[in-house]
Amino acid sequence: MANLFFFLSGEHENLPTSELKAILETEGCAYEISEKLDQILRLSADLGCLDAIKHRAAFTRLCALELFDCDAKTTSIVKAVRSAGISNILKKGESFAVRVKHVKTFGSNINGMILEGKLGALIHDSISGTKVNLKNPDKTFIGILTSDRFVFGLKLAEIAAKPFVERRPRRKPFFHPSAMQAKLARCMVNLARPKAGDLVLDPFCGTGGILIEAAFIGCRVLGLDVQRRMARGTRKNFAHFKVEPEGVIVGDARSLPVKKIDRMVTDPPYGRSTITFKRTTAQLVQQVLVAVHSLLDKGQRVCMAAPRTLNVETIGTALGYKHIESHFVYVHRTLTREIVVFEKV
């Protein structure tokens, strides 16, 4: 196994780490976490895991082969670079670049651009026949200043944020103000741990955002909504993103027209812009958890969003599910979402 580090999104404290672990475990990748720093997860894993992470992750920015970590002091960094064995990685005739990133205000006494130049010159002078190329290098070395540490390595993979931006709710052909951002929808799918080919159900599919993200990682998807208008909107969004679902059904989540699913990932209606047909959100959550229980095999998972005030963990455990994890995501002054994961036992 190789020593790797992952630069994580700072959008949430715990979701990026949980998502990354879920992907590794879903894909059967053995790993061992060595340390969690602010926006950095250091671990040992096989390099083969990177394809799955590039394909699936929403809250991971990049992965690097770790060469060293040291105190966030220029003298310590320079000393560590000299003994890092970079000549084993960068060969004669190859071009390279050095990039330095700050997490929050860590390393604020270090000028990143000056450090990039200093490390670039040091590497160039120590390995003959190499050249610096800042636009299109053969290899990129990345250093992260975080938690009063400097973690340095060879960039192996970078996950573009642009596709998620292009799938923001307002950029979809059919929009509803309650729709979830694409990144969070993808993360929820990953937390449910479906494999490619698994059938993912969203019984409150709305604009189809969760199912679009599930389809993009190779899952089969099935949507249901009690409002015909929303089901039509989901189909419109599916067509736009070339998603071919198992079906989009107008129906009630209390009576699911399917005999078996592999995962349920959903964001039930709540808030002023939603219609619940005189049922409370608590009733909706309880009823759909009851309805889906018999459709899941033992060990299969549900990931659901709900208002924090609902205490959905209590509802699920009372119905016989095992509570795996919860994360709290601030939306606005009157709403904090709880992202909860249950397992059928």
Phi and psi in degrees as GROMACS dihedral restraints (atoms count N, CA, C in turn):
[ dihedral_restraints ]
;  ai    aj    ak    al  type     phi  dphi    fc
    3     4     5     6     1  -100.7    20    10
    4     5     6     7     1   151.8    20    10
    6     7     8     9     1   -83.8    20    10
    7     8     9    10     1   118.5    20    10
    9    10    11    12     1  -123.3    20    10
   10    11    12    13     1   158.2    20    10
   12    13    14    15     1  -136.1    20    10
   13    14    15    16     1   146.5    20    10
   15    16    17    18     1  -116.5    20    10
   16    17    18    19     1   128.8    20    10
   18    19    20    21     1   -90.6    20    10
   19    20    21    22     1   116.5    20    10
   21    22    23    24     1  -101.9    20    10
   22    23    24    25     1   156.2    20    10
   24    25    26    27     1   -63.5    20    10
   25    26    27    28     1   145.4    20    10
   27    28    29    30     1   -94.2    20    10
   28    29    30    31     1    14.1    20    10
   30    31    32    33     1   -72.5    20    10
   31    32    33    34     1   -21.2    20    10
   33    34    35    36     1  -151.9    20    10
   34    35    36    37     1   148.2    20    10
   36    37    38    39     1   -70.0    20    10
   37    38    39    40     1   -41.9    20    10
   39    40    41    42     1  -115.9    20    10
   40    41    42    43     1   -25.2    20    10
   42    43    44    45     1   -57.7    20    10
   43    44    45    46     1   -43.8    20    10
   45    46    47    48     1   -58.7    20    10
   46    47    48    49     1   -41.4    20    10
   48    49    50    51     1   -67.2    20    10
   49    50    51    52     1   -44.1    20    10
   51    52    53    54     1   -63.9    20    10
   52    53    54    55     1   -38.9    20    10
   54    55    56    57     1   -64.8    20    10
   55    56    57    58     1   -44.7    20    10
   57    58    59    60     1   -62.2    20    10
   58    59    60    61     1   -44.0    20    10
   60    61    62    63     1   -63.3    20    10
   61    62    63    64     1   -40.6    20    10
   63    64    65    66     1   -61.8    20    10
   64    65    66    67     1   -41.6    20    10
   66    67    68    69     1   -63.7    20    10
   67    68    69    70     1   -47.7    20    10
   69    70    71    72     1   -58.8    20    10
   70    71    72    73     1   -43.6    20    10
   72    73    74    75     1   -73.1    20    10
   73    74    75    76     1   -37.5    20    10
   75    76    77    78     1   -61.8    20    10
   76    77    78    79     1   -40.1    20    10
   78    79    80    81     1   -87.1    20    10
   79    80    81    82     1     4.8    20    10
   81    82    83    84     1    71.7    20    10
   82    83    84    85     1    29.2    20    10
   84    85    86    87     1   -92.4    20    10
   85    86    87    88     1   117.9    20    10
   87    88    89    90     1   -69.4    20    10
   88    89    90    91     1   139.3    20    10
   90    91    92    93     1  -153.5    20    10
   91    92    93    94     1   161.2    20    10
   93    94    95    96     1  -141.5    20    10
   94    95    96    97     1   117.0    20    10
   96    97    98    99     1   -76.3    20    10
   97    98    99   100     1   129.9    20    10
   99   100   101   102     1   -99.8    20    10
  100   101   102   103     1   -32.9    20    10
  102   103   104   105     1  -167.4    20    10
  103   104   105   106     1   144.5    20    10
  105   106   107   108     1  -114.8    20    10
  106   107   108   109     1   117.3    20    10
  108   109   110   111     1  -110.7    20    10
  109   110   111   112     1   175.6    20    10
  111   112   113   114     1   -64.4    20    10
  112   113   114   115     1   112.7    20    10
  114   115   116   117     1    65.2    20    10
  115   116   117   118     1    14.0    20    10
  117   118   119   120     1  -130.6    20    10
  118   119   120   121     1   131.1    20    10
  120   121   122   123     1  -118.9    20    10
  121   122   123   124     1   119.1    20    10
  123   124   125   126     1  -100.0    20    10
  124   125   126   127     1   130.0    20    10
  126   127   128   129     1  -156.1    20    10
  127   128   129   130     1   166.5    20    10
  129   130   131   132     1  -107.4    20    10
  130   131   132   133     1   132.5    20    10
  132   133   134   135     1  -161.4    20    10
  133   134   135   136     1   165.0    20    10
  135   136   137   138     1   -74.0    20    10
  136   137   138   139     1   142.7    20    10
  138   139   140   141     1   -63.1    20    10
  139   140   141   142     1   -19.1    20    10
  141   142   143   144     1   -64.1    20    10
  142   143   144   145     1   -17.7    20    10
  144   145   146   147     1   -71.1    20    10
  145   146   147   148     1   -16.8    20    10
  147   148   149   150     1   -66.7    20    10
  148   149   150   151     1   -33.9    20    10
  150   151   152   153     1   -60.7    20    10
  151   152   153   154     1   -42.9    20    10
  153   154   155   156     1   -65.2    20    10
  154   155   156   157     1   -40.5    20    10
  156   157   158   159     1   -67.4    20    10
  157   158   159   160     1   -43.0    20    10
  159   160   161   162     1   -61.0    20    10
  160   161   162   163     1   -36.9    20    10
  162   163   164   165     1   -76.2    20    10
  163   164   165   166     1   -31.1    20    10
  165   166   167   168     1  -111.1    20    10
  166   167   168   169     1   -34.1    20    10
  168   169   170   171     1   -71.3    20    10
  169   170   171   172     1   144.5    20    10
  171   172   173   174     1  -107.9    20    10
  172   173   174   175     1   -35.4    20    10
  174   175   176   177     1  -107.4    20    10
  175   176   177   178     1    19.1    20    10
  177   178   179   180     1  -109.4    20    10
  178   179   180   181     1   131.3    20    10
  180   181   182   183     1   -92.3    20    10
  181   182   183   184     1   -45.2    20    10
  183   184   185   186     1  -159.2    20    10
  184   185   186   187     1   163.5    20    10
  186   187   188   189     1  -127.1    20    10
  187   188   189   190     1   144.7    20    10
  189   190   191   192     1  -138.7    20    10
  190   191   192   193     1   149.9    20    10
  192   193   194   195     1   -77.8    20    10
  193   194   195   196     1   116.6    20    10
  195   196   197   198     1   -73.3    20    10
  196   197   198   199     1   130.4    20    10
  198   199   200   201     1  -104.0    20    10
  199   200   201   202     1   -35.1    20    10
  201   202   203   204     1  -169.5    20    10
  202   203   204   205     1   164.8    20    10
  204   205   206   207     1  -137.1    20    10
  205   206   207   208     1   151.2    20    10
  207   208   209   210     1  -157.2    20    10
  208   209   210   211     1   179.3    20    10
  210   211   212   213     1   -62.4    20    10
  211   212   213   214     1   149.8    20    10
  213   214   215   216     1   -81.0    20    10
  214   215   216   217     1    63.1    20    10
  216   217   218   219     1  -130.8    20    10
  217   218   219   220     1   136.7    20    10
  219   220   221   222     1   -57.2    20    10
  220   221   222   223     1   -41.0    20    10
  222   223   224   225     1   -64.0    20    10
  223   224   225   226     1   -40.6    20    10
  225   226   227   228     1   -67.3    20    10
  226   227   228   229     1   -39.1    20    10
  228   229   230   231     1   -65.6    20    10
  229   230   231   232     1   -46.8    20    10
  231   232   233   234     1   -61.0    20    10
  232   233   234   235     1   -43.6    20    10
  234   235   236   237     1   -61.4    20    10
  235   236   237   238     1   -41.7    20    10
  237   238   239   240     1   -68.2    20    10
  238   239   240   241     1   -38.2    20    10
  240   241   242   243     1   -62.2    20    10
  241   242   243   244     1   -40.7    20    10
  243   244   245   246     1   -61.7    20    10
  244   245   246   247     1   -28.5    20    10
  246   247   248   249     1  -110.5    20    10
  247   248   249   250     1    18.0    20    10
  249   250   251   252     1   -85.3    20    10
  250   251   252   253     1    -7.4    20    10
  252   253   254   255     1    71.7    20    10
  253   254   255   256     1    34.3    20    10
  255   256   257   258     1   -65.3    20    10
  256   257   258   259     1   -25.1    20    10
  258   259   260   261     1   -63.9    20    10
  259   260   261   262     1   -18.5    20    10
  261   262   263   264     1   -79.0    20    10
  262   263   264   265     1   -13.3    20    10
  264   265   266   267     1  -110.5    20    10
  265   266   267   268     1   -44.2    20    10
  267   268   269   270     1   -98.6    20    10
  268   269   270   271     1   119.6    20    10
  270   271   272   273     1  -102.7    20    10
  271   272   273   274     1   162.6    20    10
  273   274   275   276     1   -56.7    20    10
  274   275   276   277     1   133.8    20    10
  276   277   278   279     1    92.1    20    10
  277   278   279   280     1   -10.6    20    10
  279   280   281   282     1   -88.3    20    10
  280   281   282   283     1   149.2    20    10
  282   283   284   285     1  -100.2    20    10
  283   284   285   286     1   159.4    20    10
  285   286   287   288     1  -152.4    20    10
  286   287   288   289     1   165.6    20    10
  288   289   290   291     1  -139.2    20    10
  289   290   291   292     1   154.2    20    10
  291   292   293   294     1  -119.2    20    10
  292   293   294   295     1   129.2    20    10
  294   295   296   297     1  -123.5    20    10
  295   296   297   298     1   138.5    20    10
  297   298   299   300     1  -123.0    20    10
  298   299   300   301     1   131.1    20    10
  300   301   302   303     1  -121.9    20    10
  301   302   303   304     1   144.4    20    10
  303   304   305   306     1  -102.6    20    10
  304   305   306   307     1   135.1    20    10
  306   307   308   309     1   -93.8    20    10
  307   308   309   310     1   118.4    20    10
  309   310   311   312     1    53.6    20    10
  310   311   312   313     1  -125.9    20    10
  312   313   314   315     1  -104.9    20    10
  313   314   315   316     1     9.7    20    10
  315   316   317   318     1   -64.4    20    10
  316   317   318   319     1   140.3    20    10
  318   319   320   321     1    66.1    20    10
  319   320   321   322     1    28.7    20    10
  321   322   323   324     1   -65.8    20    10
  322   323   324   325     1   -18.0    20    10
  324   325   326   327     1   -81.8    20    10
  325   326   327   328     1    -3.9    20    10
  327   328   329   330     1  -109.8    20    10
  328   329   330   331     1   125.0    20    10
  330   331   332   333     1   -79.8    20    10
  331   332   333   334     1   115.6    20    10
  333   334   335   336     1   -60.9    20    10
  334   335   336   337     1   -42.1    20    10
  336   337   338   339     1   -66.6    20    10
  337   338   339   340     1   -40.0    20    10
  339   340   341   342     1   -65.3    20    10
  340   341   342   343     1   -40.6    20    10
  342   343   344   345     1   -66.1    20    10
  343   344   345   346     1   -39.2    20    10
  345   346   347   348     1   -57.5    20    10
  346   347   348   349     1   -46.2    20    10
  348   349   350   351     1   -64.5    20    10
  349   350   351   352     1   -40.7    20    10
  351   352   353   354     1   -65.5    20    10
  352   353   354   355     1   -44.2    20    10
  354   355   356   357     1   -70.8    20    10
  355   356   357   358     1   -36.8    20    10
  357   358   359   360     1   -61.8    20    10
  358   359   360   361     1   -44.4    20    10
  360   361   362   363     1   -64.7    20    10
  361   362   363   364     1   -38.8    20    10
  363   364   365   366     1   -64.2    20    10
  364   365   366   367     1   -44.9    20    10
  366   367   368   369     1   -66.6    20    10
  367   368   369   370     1   -44.2    20    10
  369   370   371   372     1   -60.6    20    10
  370   371   372   373     1   -43.0    20    10
  372   373   374   375     1   -72.4    20    10
  373   374   375   376     1   -25.7    20    10
  375   376   377   378     1   -90.3    20    10
  376   377   378   379     1   -16.8    20    10
  378   379   380   381     1  -125.4    20    10
  379   380   381   382     1   106.7    20    10
  381   382   383   384     1   -67.8    20    10
  382   383   384   385     1   148.2    20    10
  384   385   386   387     1    82.2    20    10
  385   386   387   388     1     6.5    20    10
  387   388   389   390     1  -100.3    20    10
  388   389   390   391     1   161.7    20    10
  390   391   392   393     1  -144.4    20    10
  391   392   393   394     1   151.4    20    10
  393   394   395   396     1   -83.6    20    10
  394   395   396   397     1   133.2    20    10
  396   397   398   399     1  -140.2    20    10
  397   398   399   400     1   104.6    20    10
  399   400   401   402     1   -80.5    20    10
  400   401   402   403     1   -18.7    20    10
  402   403   404   405     1   -91.7    20    10
  403   404   405   406     1   -44.7    20    10
  405   406   407   408     1  -143.6    20    10
  406   407   408   409     1    66.7    20    10
  408   409   410   411     1   -76.5    20    10
  409   410   411   412     1   154.5    20    10
  411   412   413   414     1   -66.4    20    10
  412   413   414   415     1   -37.3    20    10
  414   415   416   417     1  -139.8    20    10
  415   416   417   418     1   144.7    20    10
  417   418   419   420     1  -122.3    20    10
  418   419   420   421     1   128.1    20    10
  420   421   422   423     1   -98.5    20    10
  421   422   423   424     1   135.3    20    10
  423   424   425   426     1  -124.2    20    10
  424   425   426   427     1   132.6    20    10
  426   427   428   429     1  -121.4    20    10
  427   428   429   430     1   135.7    20    10
  429   430   431   432     1  -118.5    20    10
  430   431   432   433     1   124.7    20    10
  432   433   434   435     1   -93.2    20    10
  433   434   435   436     1   113.0    20    10
  435   436   437   438     1  -154.1    20    10
  436   437   438   439     1   145.0    20    10
  438   439   440   441     1    49.1    20    10
  439   440   441   442     1    40.2    20    10
  441   442   443   444     1    60.3    20    10
  442   443   444   445     1    27.3    20    10
  444   445   446   447     1  -129.7    20    10
  445   446   447   448     1   162.7    20    10
  447   448   449   450     1  -126.2    20    10
  448   449   450   451     1   117.0    20    10
  450   451   452   453     1  -109.0    20    10
  451   452   453   454     1   128.8    20    10
  453   454   455   456     1  -131.1    20    10
  454   455   456   457     1   140.6    20    10
  456   457   458   459     1  -169.7    20    10
  457   458   459   460     1  -176.2    20    10
  459   460   461   462     1   -93.6    20    10
  460   461   462   463     1   122.0    20    10
  462   463   464   465     1   -65.4    20    10
  463   464   465   466     1   127.9    20    10
  465   466   467   468     1  -107.5    20    10
  466   467   468   469     1   -32.0    20    10
  468   469   470   471     1  -156.1    20    10
  469   470   471   472     1   145.9    20    10
  471   472   473   474     1  -133.5    20    10
  472   473   474   475     1   136.6    20    10
  474   475   476   477     1  -105.1    20    10
  475   476   477   478     1   118.4    20    10
  477   478   479   480     1   -72.3    20    10
  478   479   480   481     1   137.5    20    10
  480   481   482   483     1   -85.3    20    10
  481   482   483   484     1   -20.3    20    10
  483   484   485   486     1   -57.7    20    10
  484   485   486   487     1   -44.1    20    10
  486   487   488   489     1   -58.0    20    10
  487   488   489   490     1   -36.1    20    10
  489   490   491   492     1   -69.3    20    10
  490   491   492   493     1   -37.3    20    10
  492   493   494   495     1   -62.8    20    10
  493   494   495   496     1   -40.8    20    10
  495   496   497   498     1   -68.3    20    10
  496   497   498   499     1   -17.3    20    10
  498   499   500   501     1  -105.4    20    10
  499   500   501   502     1    19.5    20    10
  501   502   503   504     1   -59.9    20    10
  502   503   504   505     1   151.7    20    10
  504   505   506   507     1   -51.2    20    10
  505   506   507   508     1   -42.8    20    10
  507   508   509   510     1   -73.7    20    10
  508   509   510   511     1   -12.5    20    10
  510   511   512   513     1   -92.6    20    10
  511   512   513   514     1    -5.8    20    10
  513   514   515   516     1   -81.9    20    10
  514   515   516   517     1   151.0    20    10
  516   517   518   519     1   -57.5    20    10
  517   518   519   520     1   -37.7    20    10
  519   520   521   522     1  -110.8    20    10
  520   521   522   523     1   123.1    20    10
  522   523   524   525     1  -120.5    20    10
  523   524   525   526     1   144.6    20    10
  525   526   527   528     1  -141.0    20    10
  526   527   528   529     1   138.8    20    10
  528   529   530   531     1   -62.6    20    10
  529   530   531   532     1   -17.1    20    10
  531   532   533   534     1   -86.2    20    10
  532   533   534   535     1    -3.9    20    10
  534   535   536   537     1   -64.2    20    10
  535   536   537   538     1   144.8    20    10
  537   538   539   540     1   -86.8    20    10
  538   539   540   541     1   147.6    20    10
  540   541   542   543     1   -63.2    20    10
  541   542   543   544     1   147.4    20    10
  543   544   545   546     1   -61.0    20    10
  544   545   546   547     1   -39.4    20    10
  546   547   548   549     1   -61.4    20    10
  547   548   549   550     1   -46.2    20    10
  549   550   551   552     1   -68.0    20    10
  550   551   552   553     1   -38.0    20    10
  552   553   554   555     1   -60.7    20    10
  553   554   555   556     1   -45.2    20    10
  555   556   557   558     1   -62.0    20    10
  556   557   558   559     1   -43.4    20    10
  558   559   560   561     1   -60.5    20    10
  559   560   561   562     1   -42.5    20    10
  561   562   563   564     1   -61.1    20    10
  562   563   564   565     1   -41.8    20    10
  564   565   566   567     1   -59.5    20    10
  565   566   567   568     1   -45.9    20    10
  567   568   569   570     1   -63.2    20    10
  568   569   570   571     1   -37.2    20    10
  570   571   572   573     1   -65.3    20    10
  571   572   573   574     1   -26.6    20    10
  573   574   575   576     1   -77.3    20    10
  574   575   576   577     1   -14.5    20    10
  576   577   578   579     1    63.1    20    10
  577   578   579   580     1    46.7    20    10
  579   580   581   582     1   -79.0    20    10
  580   581   582   583     1   150.8    20    10
  582   583   584   585     1   -99.0    20    10
  583   584   585   586     1   163.9    20    10
  585   586   587   588     1   -56.2    20    10
  586   587   588   589     1   133.2    20    10
  588   589   590   591     1    94.0    20    10
  589   590   591   592     1   -15.6    20    10
  591   592   593   594     1   -68.8    20    10
  592   593   594   595     1   150.7    20    10
  594   595   596   597     1   -92.8    20    10
  595   596   597   598     1   117.9    20    10
  597   598   599   600     1  -106.3    20    10
  598   599   600   601     1   126.4    20    10
  600   601   602   603     1  -105.7    20    10
  601   602   603   604     1   134.9    20    10
  603   604   605   606     1  -122.3    20    10
  604   605   606   607     1   104.6    20    10
  606   607   608   609     1   -79.4    20    10
  607   608   609   610     1    -4.3    20    10
  609   610   611   612     1  -128.6    20    10
  610   611   612   613     1    61.9    20    10
  612   613   614   615     1   -69.8    20    10
  613   614   615   616     1   -21.4    20    10
  615   616   617   618     1    56.5    20    10
  616   617   618   619     1  -113.2    20    10
  618   619   620   621     1   -93.3    20    10
  619   620   621   622     1     0.8    20    10
  621   622   623   624     1    85.4    20    10
  622   623   624   625     1     9.2    20    10
  624   625   626   627     1   -60.7    20    10
  625   626   627   628     1   -43.2    20    10
  627   628   629   630     1   -64.5    20    10
  628   629   630   631     1   -43.0    20    10
  630   631   632   633     1   -70.9    20    10
  631   632   633   634     1   -31.7    20    10
  633   634   635   636     1   -60.8    20    10
  634   635   636   637     1   -44.0    20    10
  636   637   638   639     1   -66.6    20    10
  637   638   639   640     1   -37.3    20    10
  639   640   641   642     1   -65.4    20    10
  640   641   642   643     1   -41.0    20    10
  642   643   644   645     1   -63.9    20    10
  643   644   645   646     1   -35.4    20    10
  645   646   647   648     1   -68.8    20    10
  646   647   648   649     1   -16.8    20    10
  648   649   650   651     1  -103.9    20    10
  649   650   651   652     1    13.2    20    10
  651   652   653   654     1    97.9    20    10
  652   653   654   655     1     9.0    20    10
  654   655   656   657     1   -83.5    20    10
  655   656   657   658     1   153.0    20    10
  657   658   659   660     1   -81.2    20    10
  658   659   660   661     1   143.8    20    10
  660   661   662   663     1  -130.9    20    10
  661   662   663   664     1   144.8    20    10
  663   664   665   666     1  -136.7    20    10
  664   665   666   667     1   125.2    20    10
  666   667   668   669     1  -115.2    20    10
  667   668   669   670     1   148.3    20    10
  669   670   671   672     1  -142.8    20    10
  670   671   672   673     1   138.9    20    10
  672   673   674   675     1  -150.1    20    10
  673   674   675   676     1   142.9    20    10
  675   676   677   678     1   -73.5    20    10
  676   677   678   679     1   -20.2    20    10
  678   679   680   681     1   -96.4    20    10
  679   680   681   682     1   124.4    20    10
  681   682   683   684     1   -60.2    20    10
  682   683   684   685     1   -36.6    20    10
  684   685   686   687     1   -61.1    20    10
  685   686   687   688     1   -40.5    20    10
  687   688   689   690     1   -71.9    20    10
  688   689   690   691     1   -39.0    20    10
  690   691   692   693     1   -62.2    20    10
  691   692   693   694     1   -40.9    20    10
  693   694   695   696     1   -64.5    20    10
  694   695   696   697     1   -39.9    20    10
  696   697   698   699     1   -64.1    20    10
  697   698   699   700     1   -39.5    20    10
  699   700   701   702     1   -60.7    20    10
  700   701   702   703     1   -44.8    20    10
  702   703   704   705     1   -62.0    20    10
  703   704   705   706     1   -37.8    20    10
  705   706   707   708     1   -63.5    20    10
  706   707   708   709     1   -44.1    20    10
  708   709   710   711     1   -67.9    20    10
  709   710   711   712     1   -38.0    20    10
  711   712   713   714     1   -59.1    20    10
  712   713   714   715     1   -45.5    20    10
  714   715   716   717     1   -61.9    20    10
  715   716   717   718     1   -39.7    20    10
  717   718   719   720     1   -62.5    20    10
  718   719   720   721     1   -39.5    20    10
  720   721   722   723     1   -97.6    20    10
  721   722   723   724     1    10.3    20    10
  723   724   725   726     1    58.8    20    10
  724   725   726   727     1    40.4    20    10
  726   727   728   729     1   -94.3    20    10
  727   728   729   730     1   128.1    20    10
  729   730   731   732     1  -107.8    20    10
  730   731   732   733     1   100.9    20    10
  732   733   734   735     1   -81.1    20    10
  733   734   735   736     1   164.3    20    10
  735   736   737   738     1   -67.3    20    10
  736   737   738   739     1   -27.3    20    10
  738   739   740   741     1   170.8    20    10
  739   740   741   742     1   157.3    20    10
  741   742   743   744     1  -128.4    20    10
  742   743   744   745     1   115.7    20    10
  744   745   746   747     1  -116.0    20    10
  745   746   747   748     1   138.2    20    10
  747   748   749   750     1   -87.5    20    10
  748   749   750   751     1   113.7    20    10
  750   751   752   753     1  -172.7    20    10
  751   752   753   754     1   173.2    20    10
  753   754   755   756     1   -96.2    20    10
  754   755   756   757     1   131.1    20    10
  756   757   758   759     1   -64.6    20    10
  757   758   759   760     1   -14.5    20    10
  759   760   761   762     1   -73.9    20    10
  760   761   762   763     1   -20.9    20    10
  762   763   764   765     1  -132.8    20    10
  763   764   765   766     1    88.0    20    10
  765   766   767   768     1   -82.4    20    10
  766   767   768   769     1   126.2    20    10
  768   769   770   771     1   -84.5    20    10
  769   770   771   772     1    53.9    20    10
  771   772   773   774     1  -153.7    20    10
  772   773   774   775     1   150.2    20    10
  774   775   776   777     1   -98.1    20    10
  775   776   777   778     1   -24.4    20    10
  777   778   779   780     1  -155.8    20    10
  778   779   780   781     1   140.2    20    10
  780   781   782   783     1  -135.1    20    10
  781   782   783   784     1   168.5    20    10
  783   784   785   786     1  -102.7    20    10
  784   785   786   787     1   -33.2    20    10
  786   787   788   789     1  -149.5    20    10
  787   788   789   790     1   151.1    20    10
  789   790   791   792     1  -120.4    20    10
  790   791   792   793     1   128.1    20    10
  792   793   794   795     1  -130.4    20    10
  793   794   795   796     1   124.0    20    10
  795   796   797   798     1  -157.0    20    10
  796   797   798   799     1   158.0    20    10
  798   799   800   801     1  -130.7    20    10
  799   800   801   802     1    90.1    20    10
  801   802   803   804     1   -61.2    20    10
  802   803   804   805     1   159.6    20    10
  804   805   806   807     1   -69.5    20    10
  805   806   807   808     1   136.1    20    10
  807   808   809   810     1  -160.8    20    10
  808   809   810   811     1   161.2    20    10
  810   811   812   813     1    94.9    20    10
  811   812   813   814     1   172.9    20    10
  813   814   815   816     1   -68.6    20    10
  814   815   816   817     1   -28.0    20    10
  816   817   818   819     1   -89.7    20    10
  817   818   819   820     1     7.2    20    10
  819   820   821   822     1  -112.4    20    10
  820   821   822   823     1   160.5    20    10
  822   823   824   825     1  -117.0    20    10
  823   824   825   826     1   126.1    20    10
  825   826   827   828     1  -119.1    20    10
  826   827   828   829     1     5.5    20    10
  828   829   830   831     1    52.0    20    10
  829   830   831   832     1    51.4    20    10
  831   832   833   834     1    65.7    20    10
  832   833   834   835     1    14.8    20    10
  834   835   836   837     1  -104.9    20    10
  835   836   837   838     1   142.9    20    10
  837   838   839   840     1   -75.4    20    10
  838   839   840   841     1   161.7    20    10
  840   841   842   843     1   -61.7    20    10
  841   842   843   844     1   -37.3    20    10
  843   844   845   846     1   -60.6    20    10
  844   845   846   847     1   -41.5    20    10
  846   847   848   849     1   -65.2    20    10
  847   848   849   850     1   -42.5    20    10
  849   850   851   852     1   -59.2    20    10
  850   851   852   853     1   -47.1    20    10
  852   853   854   855     1   -62.8    20    10
  853   854   855   856     1   -47.5    20    10
  855   856   857   858     1   -61.8    20    10
  856   857   858   859     1   -44.1    20    10
  858   859   860   861     1   -66.6    20    10
  859   860   861   862     1   -40.6    20    10
  861   862   863   864     1   -73.4    20    10
  862   863   864   865     1   -33.4    20    10
  864   865   866   867     1   -66.1    20    10
  865   866   867   868     1   -36.8    20    10
  867   868   869   870     1   -65.7    20    10
  868   869   870   871     1   -45.8    20    10
  870   871   872   873     1   -64.9    20    10
  871   872   873   874     1   -36.0    20    10
  873   874   875   876     1   -86.8    20    10
  874   875   876   877     1   -15.7    20    10
  876   877   878   879     1   -56.4    20    10
  877   878   879   880     1   -45.3    20    10
  879   880   881   882     1   -74.5    20    10
  880   881   882   883     1   -12.5    20    10
  882   883   884   885     1   -88.0    20    10
  883   884   885   886     1   -13.7    20    10
  885   886   887   888     1  -100.8    20    10
  886   887   888   889     1   145.3    20    10
  888   889   890   891     1   -83.4    20    10
  889   890   891   892     1   162.0    20    10
  891   892   893   894     1   -58.1    20    10
  892   893   894   895     1   133.4    20    10
  894   895   896   897     1    92.6    20    10
  895   896   897   898     1   -11.8    20    10
  897   898   899   900     1   -80.5    20    10
  898   899   900   901     1   158.5    20    10
  900   901   902   903     1  -122.8    20    10
  901   902   903   904     1   157.0    20    10
  903   904   905   906     1  -122.2    20    10
  904   905   906   907     1   133.3    20    10
  906   907   908   909     1  -121.1    20    10
  907   908   909   910     1   127.1    20    10
  909   910   911   912     1  -138.0    20    10
  910   911   912   913     1   144.2    20    10
  912   913   914   915     1  -105.3    20    10
  913   914   915   916     1   145.2    20    10
  915   916   917   918     1  -160.5    20    10
  916   917   918   919     1   159.2    20    10
  918   919   920   921     1   -59.9    20    10
  919   920   921   922     1   140.6    20    10
  921   922   923   924     1   -56.8    20    10
  922   923   924   925     1   -35.3    20    10
  924   925   926   927     1   -65.8    20    10
  925   926   927   928     1   -15.8    20    10
  927   928   929   930     1   -75.1    20    10
  928   929   930   931     1   -25.1    20    10
  930   931   932   933     1    55.9    20    10
  931   932   933   934     1    57.0    20    10
  933   934   935   936     1   -64.7    20    10
  934   935   936   937     1   -24.0    20    10
  936   937   938   939     1   -56.8    20    10
  937   938   939   940     1   -43.1    20    10
  939   940   941   942     1   -64.8    20    10
  940   941   942   943     1   -40.3    20    10
  942   943   944   945     1   -62.6    20    10
  943   944   945   946     1   -47.6    20    10
  945   946   947   948     1   -65.0    20    10
  946   947   948   949     1   -45.1    20    10
  948   949   950   951     1   -66.8    20    10
  949   950   951   952     1   -33.5    20    10
  951   952   953   954     1   -65.1    20    10
  952   953   954   955     1   -24.2    20    10
  954   955   956   957     1   -92.6    20    10
  955   956   957   958     1     4.5    20    10
  957   958   959   960     1    99.5    20    10
  958   959   960   961     1     3.7    20    10
  960   961   962   963     1   -82.7    20    10
  961   962   963   964     1   153.5    20    10
  963   964   965   966     1   -93.1    20    10
  964   965   966   967     1   127.5    20    10
  966   967   968   969     1   -80.6    20    10
  967   968   969   970     1   122.4    20    10
  969   970   971   972     1   -94.6    20    10
  970   971   972   973     1   -50.3    20    10
  972   973   974   975     1  -164.1    20    10
  973   974   975   976     1   158.3    20    10
  975   976   977   978     1  -137.4    20    10
  976   977   978   979     1   145.0    20    10
  978   979   980   981     1  -133.5    20    10
  979   980   981   982     1   145.0    20    10
  981   982   983   984     1  -115.0    20    10
  982   983   984   985     1   125.3    20    10
  984   985   986   987     1  -120.8    20    10
  985   986   987   988     1   115.3    20    10
  987   988   989   990     1   -70.8    20    10
  988   989   990   991     1   130.9    20    10
  990   991   992   993     1  -108.8    20    10
  991   992   993   994     1   -55.7    20    10
  993   994   995   996     1  -158.6    20    10
  994   995   996   997     1  -174.6    20    10
  996   997   998   999     1   -55.2    20    10
  997   998   999  1000     1   -33.7    20    10
  999  1000  1001  1002     1  -105.5    20    10
 1000  1001  1002  1003     1     4.7    20    10
 1002  1003  1004  1005     1  -144.0    20    10
 1003  1004  1005  1006     1   122.5    20    10
 1005  1006  1007  1008     1  -121.5    20    10
 1006  1007  1008  1009     1   123.5    20    10
 1008  1009  1010  1011     1   -81.7    20    10
 1009  1010  1011  1012     1   142.1    20    10
 1011  1012  1013  1014     1  -102.1    20    10
 1012  1013  1014  1015     1   121.2    20    10
 1014  1015  1016  1017     1   -97.0    20    10
 1015  1016  1017  1018     1   110.7    20    10
 1017  1018  1019  1020     1  -117.3    20    10
 1018  1019  1020  1021     1   143.0    20    10
 1020  1021  1022  1023     1  -119.6    20    10
 1021  1022  1023  1024     1   126.8    20    10
 1023  1024  1025  1026     1  -116.7    20    10
 1024  1025  1026  1027     1   156.5    20    10
 1026  1027  1028  1029     1  -126.6    20    10
 1027  1028  1029  1030     1   137.5    20    10
 1029  1030  1031  1032     1   -76.9    20    10
 1030  1031  1032  1033     1   130.3    20    10
